[in-house]
Structures are given as C-alpha cells and as structure tokens.
Amino acid sequence: MGSQKNIDDSEPVRGRASDDVSERMHDSGAPRNRHTRLIAVVSLLCVLAVFISCGAWYWWNSYRRFSVYINNESVMVTGKQSLASLLESHDFFGAQAGALKSLTGKTLEAHGGEAIVVKHNSTRIASSLFNATYLHADDIITVSNGHDETEGHTVEDKAIPYAATMKSGGAVQFIAQQGEDGKQEYWVGKVSGERVPKKIIAQPKTLEIDSINPRPPAGKKVIALTFDDGPSQYSTPILQILSSKGVKATFMDIGNQSARMPQIEQQMLANGNQVVSHSYSHPDLTKLSRDALRKELNSGFDAIKTASNSTTRMLRAPYGSFTKETWMNCSDIISSNILWTIDTQDWKQPGENAIKHEVLSKAYSGAIVLMHDGGGNRTQDVHVLPDIIDSLKSQGYQFVTMNELIAMDGSFPDWVQNNVAAPEPDAQ
C-alpha cells in the first residue's frame, strides 16, 4: 500500500512540472518575437533612408540646374551634363580648330590644326577628357580657337652648286682653286611636299681659273715651239731638224693619231721633247655635253699613255676654245690649257717667208709659238723650221718645253708645274 501511494503521489508532480516548462517557454517567446520585428522595422527604415538619400543625391547631382560661366557669360546646366555635351549643344561657343599650314604658310586644311582650347577653372582639358568632365555650380569655362599648326617635315641636304670665275689674257690657263659644292638643309613638307631652304651647312667654294703669260727670269731669253695635230708623216722630218739643231719642242698630239703612229710619239719623247694632249679627235670642246667632253679628254690622255707610256694632264684645246663652263665640267681632269702668244697661221699655208716673219717679228722671251706637224700639208713648216731656229739662236734664244717654261716662271701652283690635276679644295 505504501509503495502504491508513493507512485500515485508522484504523478501529479510530473504533470505540474510539464505545465511549468510549457508556461516558461510561452512566456519567453513573446519578447523574442517583438525584438525580431523591431530589427526588421529598423532595417527597412534604414534601407528606405539610404534609398531616399541616394535618390536625393542622384537628383541633386543629375537634375538640379545651376549656372556656370562660359567665356564670362552665365549658362544654365544640369549636373548630369558633361563638358562634351555642353560644348556640342552650343556649337562649341563659336570656337574652331586652327588651320593646318604648309611650310610656306599656305592653308592645307581649314581645321586641321590645333583643336579648340577649353579651360576648366584655368586648367586646360584635353579633348579626350571632355566626356568625363562634369560641371559644378559657378565653374568658369573658357573656350577659344585652336592655334594654326604647321605640317610636319623631313630634313634633307641639298648641294649648292659652286660658281666659277675665269681670268683671261694669259696663254697658260690653270686652276688656281678647285671648286666645291656647298650644302644646304632643306625641309620637305609631309603633306604639301614643299621644299623650303633652311640653314647653309657648308658654303660652296668658287672654281677659280687663272691665266698667265709665263715670264722667265730676267736675263734669260727662252722661247717655246709647239706643234699641233700630230703625229703624222711630217713629224719625223721635224723631229730630225730639232735633233740636229739641239732644240726641244712641245708636241700637242691628237689621241687617235697617237694610236696610229705610236713609234713617232715615242721618238718625240726619246729626243727630250714634251707631249701634250690635243684631245682625242679634235672637236670643238665647248660644244660637247659634260659626259662627252670628259670622255673626249680622257680618251686623249689614255691614248698618249698607251702609245708612249707618257702621263700628262696638260691640254691644248682644239681651236683654243675652252670656256668657263668647259672648265667647270672637267676641272678635275686637266692641269692646264696651253694657248699661244705667236700664231704663225701656218695652217693657211701662207708661204715660208710669212711663217718665218710672223715668228721673228713677234719673238720675245717667254713666247709660245704655234705651228703644226699634222692636220694637213705641212711642207712649208718643215722647210722653214731650220731658218726660224737659226735666226732665233742668233738672237740669243734658247728653246724650252712648256714644262720648262712654266717652271722658270715660278708663280704657277705645284699641280700645274707637276702636270697633274688640281687637288680638291681641302687638299690645296
């Protein structure tokens, strides 16, 4: 009975405990739910506040209208309006890009120069940043024309052709100073192609052609006999006369004749005479083109070298015709051009006495006598030559070659005395 009572007594106790737990759980859930609802309400209010703030900020910065100053005039804008939009909507306030000019100032493109100049609060804004630049109240904007720009260019150097001066009057023409081109800088427009001269890099050096009548030292009586247009059949008797008289002369040989009669030319040199070029084919050198002239002269020199192994740069131009322009075209080839001071006119075959008279009546120390050993019938020259030599000897004259006569003068440049082409200016 006792144990059953204990069991019965305990049952109500469990029921009350269960009810107490249930009551406690019910009582504690109500505050928690209220707290959760409060947090939700506050969060919602915060979101609304942020949304309203953002909306207000966006409206303020995008749709609010305010004024800025463009070229000192007030202009209404909105916050969302970029600088690019403002400029485009007002046609850039009349400003235009500068022109693209050629090197000489001609307009190539009306608006191909510098873009319009836009400054935002005194700071220049690149055109690439117009779209990213937004305005604020009272901003100061200046818009002005772009500057003209000059086209780009490349740089080239161009030769300045040298000029020439020629002093006439002397029988021996020579180069006192070799000519040399100068150099000038040129700009070449990349668009226009214009070539504009700029600074001179090097001044040209003038080709100076001088001429002198050789003057032997005082107390010397010398004369130079010269013979043109050989070698020919008349050269051999003339050589024999000169040799028998112990006299030397200068032979102005034509190149194609040297090629035909090399033995005669060799004999000229073996006897102590001088051989000079009289061109290759005896043309008027002044009528030849530059290339033809140079070919003619070089062929003449080469023919002598081949025929007699003699090197010369001394020339007697056919007909004595050699202008300043001719010199300019061949100044690097020859050392001198030999004219004459006594012309016997033997080519006209005036008679032996006329030839002799022309020489004797005009003879002086340093004279250069023109005769011929080729180019026609030279019988009169062969016959009268002994008398001319004897008569001059009786007057105390000695006979010299052109090289010897030039050396006696002493005033000619080294290259003339050495019978070589004049050096370039820097080597003179």
Backbone torsions as a table, in degrees:
resi	resn	phi	psi	omega
1	MET	NA	-39.5	-178.4
2	GLY	-65.2	-42.1	-179.1
3	SER	-67.2	-35.1	177.5
4	GLN	-65.1	-38.5	178.0
5	LYS	-61.9	-40.5	-178.6
6	ASN	-64.1	-38.9	179.3
7	ILE	-67.2	-44.6	-179.0
8	ASP	-63.4	-37.6	-178.7
9	ASP	-67.5	-28.7	-175.8
10	SER	-78.5	-22.8	-177.2
11	GLU	-62.8	-46.1	178.1
12	PRO	-62.8	-31.4	179.9
13	VAL	-61.8	-46.2	179.0
14	ARG	-60.9	-39.0	-180.0
15	GLY	-64.2	-39.0	179.6
16	ARG	-70.0	-38.3	179.1
17	ALA	-63.5	-42.9	179.0
18	SER	-61.6	-41.0	179.1
19	ASP	-65.7	-37.6	179.7
20	ASP	-63.6	-43.8	179.6
21	VAL	-61.2	-44.6	-178.5
22	SER	-62.6	-39.2	179.4
23	GLU	-66.7	-40.0	-178.5
24	ARG	-65.2	-42.0	178.8
25	MET	-62.8	-39.0	179.4
26	HIS	-67.0	-41.2	-178.2
27	ASP	-68.0	-36.8	-177.8
28	SER	-77.6	-24.1	-178.4
29	GLY	-71.1	-30.0	-177.2
30	ALA	-64.5	-45.5	178.7
31	PRO	-65.8	-36.9	-178.6
32	ARG	-63.3	-42.9	179.5
33	ASN	-63.7	-39.3	178.0
34	ARG	-64.6	-38.6	179.3
35	HIS	-65.1	-40.7	179.4
36	THR	-63.9	-43.0	179.3
37	ARG	-64.3	-35.6	180.0
38	LEU	-65.0	-43.5	178.9
39	ILE	-62.1	-41.3	-179.7
40	ALA	-63.4	-41.9	-179.7
41	VAL	-65.1	-44.4	-180.0
42	VAL	-62.4	-43.0	179.8
43	SER	-60.9	-43.2	179.6
44	LEU	-62.6	-41.6	178.7
45	LEU	-63.4	-39.1	178.8
46	CYS	-63.9	-43.8	179.1
47	VAL	-61.7	-43.6	178.5
48	LEU	-61.9	-39.8	-179.6
49	ALA	-64.0	-44.3	178.5
50	VAL	-63.0	-44.4	-179.2
51	PHE	-61.3	-44.9	179.0
52	ILE	-64.3	-40.5	180.0
53	SER	-64.6	-44.4	179.5
54	CYS	-64.0	-42.9	178.9
55	GLY	-62.6	-40.8	178.3
56	ALA	-65.4	-41.7	179.0
57	TRP	-63.3	-44.9	-179.9
58	TYR	-62.5	-44.5	178.5
59	TRP	-62.8	-42.9	-177.3
60	TRP	-61.6	-41.5	-176.7
61	ASN	-88.2	-15.5	-175.9
62	SER	-108.6	-40.9	-171.3
63	TYR	-112.8	-11.1	177.2
64	ARG	-65.8	135.1	178.2
65	ARG	-97.6	136.5	178.0
66	PHE	-150.2	169.8	-175.4
67	SER	-105.4	144.4	169.0
68	VAL	-126.8	167.7	-176.9
69	TYR	-112.2	117.6	178.7
70	ILE	-110.4	115.5	-178.3
71	ASN	49.0	46.6	176.3
72	ASN	70.7	11.8	175.4
73	GLU	-118.2	139.1	-178.6
74	SER	-76.1	133.3	179.1
75	VAL	-132.9	131.0	179.2
76	MET	-82.7	134.0	179.3
77	VAL	-138.1	170.6	173.3
78	THR	-112.9	161.7	-176.3
79	GLY	-64.9	-27.4	-178.2
80	LYS	-85.8	0.0	-176.3
81	GLN	-85.5	121.1	178.8
82	SER	-79.7	165.5	177.4
83	LEU	-61.6	-38.3	179.2
84	ALA	-61.9	-43.7	179.6
85	SER	-63.3	-42.2	179.4
86	LEU	-61.5	-46.3	-178.5
87	LEU	-64.1	-45.1	-178.2
88	GLU	-65.6	-39.0	-178.7
89	SER	-69.5	-18.4	178.7
90	HIS	-113.9	21.5	177.4
91	ASP	52.2	40.5	176.3
92	PHE	57.8	24.7	176.0
93	PHE	53.5	34.7	175.7
94	GLY	80.5	-3.4	-179.3
95	ALA	-77.0	149.0	-179.2
96	GLN	-134.4	153.3	174.8
97	ALA	-66.8	153.3	178.0
98	GLY	-71.7	170.1	-179.2
99	ALA	-88.2	155.0	171.0
100	LEU	-95.7	120.0	-175.9
101	LYS	-106.8	151.9	174.0
102	SER	-78.4	174.2	-179.8
103	LEU	-60.7	-27.5	179.4
104	THR	-98.4	7.9	174.8
105	GLY	94.5	5.4	177.5
106	LYS	-77.6	143.6	179.6
107	THR	-77.1	120.6	178.2
108	LEU	-94.9	-42.9	177.2
109	GLU	-139.6	126.5	-175.0
110	ALA	-59.3	-35.4	-178.3
111	HIS	-128.2	36.9	-178.8
112	GLY	-96.8	7.0	-179.0
113	GLY	-93.3	-143.3	-178.9
114	GLU	-65.6	141.0	176.6
115	ALA	-67.0	166.9	177.9
116	ILE	-56.6	151.0	-177.8
117	VAL	-99.9	117.7	-179.7
118	VAL	-119.1	125.9	177.2
119	LYS	-118.7	133.1	179.3
120	HIS	-112.5	107.6	-176.0
121	ASN	52.6	48.9	175.9
122	SER	74.8	-2.8	178.3
123	THR	-102.1	124.5	-179.4
124	ARG	-69.9	136.3	-179.3
125	ILE	-108.9	125.6	176.7
126	ALA	-67.2	146.6	-177.9
127	SER	-59.9	-27.3	179.2
128	SER	-69.4	-14.2	-178.7
129	LEU	-105.5	3.3	-178.8
130	PHE	-57.4	-44.0	-176.5
131	ASN	-68.1	-24.9	-176.5
132	ALA	-97.1	3.3	-178.1
133	THR	-104.4	122.2	178.6
134	TYR	-114.1	155.9	-170.0
135	LEU	-102.9	159.2	177.3
136	HIS	-130.3	161.9	-178.2
137	ALA	-54.9	136.3	175.7
138	ASP	68.1	14.4	172.2
139	ASP	-60.6	148.6	179.3
140	ILE	-111.7	118.9	-179.0
141	ILE	-117.3	134.2	171.4
142	THR	-120.1	135.7	179.6
143	VAL	-126.0	123.5	-177.9
144	SER	-139.1	165.6	-179.5
145	ASN	-63.3	146.2	171.1
146	GLY	-74.3	155.5	179.6
147	HIS	-79.8	152.2	172.2
148	ASP	-65.6	145.5	177.7
149	GLU	-124.5	150.3	178.2
150	THR	-96.5	139.0	-179.5
151	GLU	-55.4	155.8	174.9
152	GLY	-69.1	165.5	-177.4
153	HIS	-149.8	159.4	169.2
154	THR	-107.9	164.7	-177.2
155	VAL	-116.2	130.4	177.2
156	GLU	-130.2	156.2	173.1
157	ASP	-106.5	138.4	179.8
158	LYS	-129.5	141.5	-179.8
159	ALA	-71.0	141.0	171.1
160	ILE	-101.1	108.9	-176.5
161	PRO	-58.8	138.7	178.3
162	TYR	-77.5	154.9	176.5
163	ALA	-99.4	175.9	179.7
164	ALA	-138.4	146.1	171.6
165	THR	-122.6	146.2	-177.3
166	MET	-135.9	122.5	177.5
167	LYS	-98.6	120.8	-177.8
168	SER	-100.3	173.5	175.9
169	GLY	113.3	-22.4	179.9
170	GLY	-99.7	155.1	-178.6
171	ALA	-81.0	-18.9	177.3
172	VAL	-112.7	108.3	176.7
173	GLN	-92.1	140.7	-178.4
174	PHE	-156.9	167.3	179.8
175	ILE	-90.1	116.6	175.5
176	ALA	-82.4	-34.7	175.3
177	GLN	-145.5	129.3	177.9
178	GLN	-70.9	142.8	178.3
179	GLY	-81.6	156.0	177.7
180	GLU	-150.8	133.8	177.7
181	ASP	-64.9	146.7	171.4
182	GLY	-88.9	-170.5	-179.4
183	LYS	-144.3	134.0	-180.0
184	GLN	-130.8	142.1	177.7
185	GLU	-81.6	137.8	176.7
186	TYR	-125.5	141.6	171.2
187	TRP	-100.9	135.7	-179.9
188	VAL	-117.9	117.1	-177.6
189	GLY	-63.7	133.2	-178.7
190	LYS	-71.9	-25.3	179.7
191	VAL	-100.0	-50.4	-174.3
192	SER	-81.9	-27.0	-174.0
193	GLY	77.6	5.6	179.9
194	GLU	-62.9	142.8	175.6
195	ARG	-111.0	116.7	-174.6
196	VAL	-118.0	123.0	179.0
197	PRO	-68.7	139.0	178.4
198	LYS	-123.5	-136.9	-172.2
199	LYS	-69.1	148.8	175.0
200	ILE	-86.4	121.0	-178.4
201	ILE	-81.3	-41.0	179.0
202	ALA	-145.7	130.5	178.3
203	GLN	-73.3	142.9	175.7
204	PRO	-68.9	154.3	176.8
205	LYS	-110.2	128.8	-174.3
206	THR	-71.0	136.2	170.8
207	LEU	-76.4	117.4	-177.5
208	GLU	-107.9	116.3	-180.0
209	ILE	-107.3	119.2	-178.6
210	ASP	-109.0	167.2	175.2
211	SER	-148.1	138.6	-176.5
212	ILE	-139.1	143.4	165.3
213	ASN	-90.0	114.5	-175.4
214	PRO	-56.3	140.4	179.3
215	ARG	-123.8	108.4	177.1
216	PRO	-67.1	162.5	178.0
217	PRO	-59.2	152.9	178.7
218	ALA	-58.2	140.7	179.9
219	GLY	89.7	-8.2	177.4
220	LYS	-97.5	133.9	173.3
221	LYS	-118.1	101.5	-178.9
222	VAL	-129.1	153.6	178.6
223	ILE	-145.3	148.0	-178.0
224	ALA	-114.9	118.0	172.7
225	LEU	-88.7	133.7	178.2
226	THR	-129.3	142.9	-177.5
227	PHE	-126.8	126.7	-177.8
228	ASP	-101.0	158.0	164.3
229	ASP	77.7	7.9	175.5
230	GLY	-86.3	-169.8	-7.1
231	PRO	-71.2	153.5	176.3
232	SER	-151.6	-173.8	179.4
233	GLN	-66.6	-18.3	179.7
234	TYR	-85.3	-13.0	-178.0
235	SER	-68.0	-38.2	-176.8
236	THR	-62.4	-50.6	177.3
237	PRO	-62.7	-34.2	178.0
238	ILE	-65.2	-40.5	177.5
239	LEU	-63.0	-38.5	179.4
240	GLN	-64.8	-41.4	178.8
241	ILE	-63.1	-48.5	-179.0
242	LEU	-59.1	-43.9	-178.5
243	SER	-64.9	-41.5	-179.0
244	SER	-66.9	-27.7	-179.4
245	LYS	-92.9	-4.9	-178.3
246	GLY	68.8	36.8	-174.4
247	VAL	-118.0	144.4	175.2
248	LYS	-110.8	152.0	179.1
249	ALA	-142.9	177.7	177.7
250	THR	-118.6	127.3	-178.9
251	PHE	-105.2	123.4	179.1
252	MET	-96.0	92.2	-170.1
253	ASP	-91.0	142.3	173.5
254	ILE	-85.2	133.5	-172.7
255	GLY	-57.6	-43.6	-178.5
256	ASN	-69.0	-25.2	174.3
257	GLN	-74.4	-37.6	176.1
258	SER	-60.1	-39.6	-179.9
259	ALA	-66.4	-32.7	-179.2
260	ARG	-78.6	-33.6	-173.6
261	MET	-130.0	61.8	-177.3
262	PRO	-63.5	-31.1	-177.9
263	GLN	-64.3	-36.6	179.9
264	ILE	-67.1	-42.5	179.6
265	GLU	-65.0	-37.3	177.1
266	GLN	-62.9	-37.2	179.4
267	GLN	-68.3	-36.6	176.6
268	MET	-53.8	-48.7	-177.5
269	LEU	-71.3	-37.4	-179.9
270	ALA	-62.2	-29.3	-179.5
271	ASN	-85.3	3.5	178.1
272	GLY	92.2	5.9	178.1
273	ASN	-81.5	170.1	177.0
274	GLN	-109.3	143.9	176.2
275	VAL	-115.6	130.2	-179.0
276	VAL	-126.5	151.8	179.5
277	SER	-78.0	138.2	174.2
278	HIS	-118.2	33.8	-176.0
279	SER	81.5	-177.3	179.6
280	TYR	-94.9	-37.5	-175.0
281	SER	-133.4	10.6	174.9
282	HIS	64.3	47.5	174.0
283	PRO	-89.5	171.5	168.7
284	ASP	-78.6	106.7	-173.0
285	LEU	-63.9	-26.5	-177.5
286	THR	-70.3	-14.6	-178.3
287	LYS	-98.7	2.9	-179.1
288	LEU	-92.7	150.6	171.8
289	SER	-68.0	167.4	-179.4
290	ARG	-57.5	-48.1	-178.1
291	ASP	-65.0	-42.2	-179.9
292	ALA	-66.2	-38.9	178.1
293	LEU	-60.9	-49.6	-177.6
294	ARG	-64.1	-37.9	177.1
295	LYS	-64.8	-42.5	179.9
296	GLU	-61.5	-46.9	-177.8
297	LEU	-67.6	-47.6	-179.6
298	ASN	-62.8	-36.4	177.9
299	SER	-64.6	-38.2	177.9
300	GLY	-64.3	-47.2	178.4
301	PHE	-62.9	-42.3	-178.8
302	ASP	-65.4	-36.2	-179.7
303	ALA	-64.5	-40.4	177.7
304	ILE	-65.7	-42.4	179.2
305	LYS	-60.6	-41.6	-179.0
306	THR	-70.1	-40.7	-175.1
307	ALA	-73.6	-40.6	-170.6
308	SER	-132.3	6.4	-179.6
309	ASN	57.8	34.1	179.3
310	SER	-110.7	130.2	179.1
311	THR	-102.7	125.8	178.7
312	THR	-143.0	150.5	172.1
313	ARG	-126.5	13.9	176.3
314	MET	-89.8	141.7	-174.5
315	LEU	-133.9	144.9	160.0
316	ARG	-116.5	112.2	-178.1
317	ALA	-66.5	135.8	175.0
318	PRO	-53.1	134.5	-178.8
319	TYR	65.8	6.8	-177.0
320	GLY	69.2	12.9	-172.4
321	SER	-89.5	110.9	-177.4
322	PHE	-157.2	101.6	-174.0
323	THR	-91.4	175.4	176.3
324	LYS	-59.3	-42.0	179.8
325	GLU	-64.6	-36.3	177.9
326	THR	-64.3	-43.2	177.0
327	TRP	-58.5	-42.7	-177.9
328	MET	-61.9	-29.1	-177.3
329	ASN	-85.0	-9.4	-176.2
330	CYS	-147.3	22.2	-175.1
331	SER	-63.0	-20.8	180.0
332	ASP	-88.8	1.6	-176.0
333	ILE	-105.4	-38.1	-172.5
334	ILE	-113.7	159.0	178.2
335	SER	-98.2	-35.2	-177.2
336	SER	-162.6	159.3	174.6
337	ASN	-120.3	121.5	-173.1
338	ILE	-98.6	118.8	174.3
339	LEU	-97.3	-141.9	-177.4
340	TRP	-155.2	161.6	175.7
341	THR	-115.4	-15.6	175.4
342	ILE	-129.4	117.2	178.8
343	ASP	-105.7	112.3	-177.0
344	THR	-74.5	-11.6	-176.5
345	GLN	56.9	25.8	-176.4
346	ASP	-63.6	-23.3	-179.8
347	TRP	-64.4	-19.4	176.1
348	LYS	-84.1	-6.5	-175.0
349	GLN	52.1	60.4	-176.2
350	PRO	-78.9	-6.6	-176.5
351	GLY	112.2	153.0	-175.5
352	GLU	-63.5	-41.6	-178.3
353	ASN	-64.8	-38.1	179.6
354	ALA	-65.7	-39.5	178.9
355	ILE	-65.4	-46.4	-179.5
356	LYS	-62.9	-43.0	-179.3
357	HIS	-62.2	-40.8	-178.4
358	GLU	-61.0	-37.5	-179.2
359	VAL	-75.0	-51.5	-172.9
360	LEU	-68.6	-34.7	-177.7
361	SER	-73.6	-19.2	-176.2
362	LYS	-117.7	6.1	-176.4
363	ALA	-66.5	142.3	173.7
364	TYR	-156.8	164.8	-178.6
365	SER	-69.8	122.1	-177.0
366	GLY	101.1	-0.2	-178.7
367	ALA	-68.4	150.6	176.6
368	ILE	-119.7	116.0	-173.7
369	VAL	-98.2	130.3	178.1
370	LEU	-98.9	119.3	172.7
371	MET	-134.5	-178.0	-178.1
372	HIS	-134.2	140.9	171.2
373	ASP	-118.0	10.9	178.2
374	GLY	-160.9	-178.0	178.5
375	GLY	85.6	6.1	-179.5
376	GLY	162.2	-165.9	178.9
377	ASN	-76.4	114.2	-177.0
378	ARG	-113.4	29.8	179.4
379	THR	-61.2	-41.2	-179.2
380	GLN	-61.3	-39.6	178.4
381	ASP	-63.6	-44.2	-179.3
382	VAL	-61.2	-42.7	-176.6
383	HIS	-70.5	-37.8	-172.6
384	VAL	-90.3	-15.3	-174.9
385	LEU	-58.6	-43.7	179.3
386	PRO	-58.8	-41.5	179.9
387	ASP	-64.5	-40.3	179.4
388	ILE	-62.1	-45.8	-178.7
389	ILE	-63.6	-46.1	-178.2
390	ASP	-62.7	-42.6	-178.6
391	SER	-64.3	-42.7	-180.0
392	LEU	-68.5	-38.4	177.1
393	LYS	-61.4	-39.4	-179.3
394	SER	-64.0	-23.1	178.4
395	GLN	-90.9	3.0	176.2
396	GLY	93.2	12.3	-178.4
397	TYR	-81.7	144.3	168.5
398	GLN	-110.2	153.9	-175.2
399	PHE	-108.0	129.5	-175.5
400	VAL	-128.8	158.9	172.9
401	THR	-82.6	170.9	179.2
402	MET	-65.1	-39.2	177.2
403	ASN	-58.9	-42.8	-179.0
404	GLU	-67.9	-40.3	-179.8
405	LEU	-64.3	-42.8	178.9
406	ILE	-63.6	-41.1	-180.0
407	ALA	-64.7	-36.0	179.3
408	MET	-64.4	-33.1	-178.3
409	ASP	-65.1	-45.3	175.4
410	GLY	82.8	-5.0	-176.7
411	SER	-104.1	-3.9	-178.8
412	PHE	-79.4	148.7	176.1
413	PRO	-61.1	159.0	-178.1
414	ASP	-56.5	-40.0	-175.9
415	TRP	-67.0	-27.7	176.1
416	VAL	-73.8	-44.8	179.8
417	GLN	-65.2	-32.3	-179.1
418	ASN	-89.6	-1.3	175.2
419	ASN	60.9	45.9	176.7
420	VAL	-129.2	163.5	179.7
421	ALA	-66.3	148.9	179.5
422	ALA	-64.8	139.5	-179.9
423	PRO	-74.9	167.9	174.7
424	GLU	-64.6	157.5	-174.1
425	PRO	-53.2	-42.5	-177.1
426	ASP	-66.9	-19.1	-178.7
427	ALA	-96.4	-5.4	-176.4
428	GLN	-80.9	NA	NA
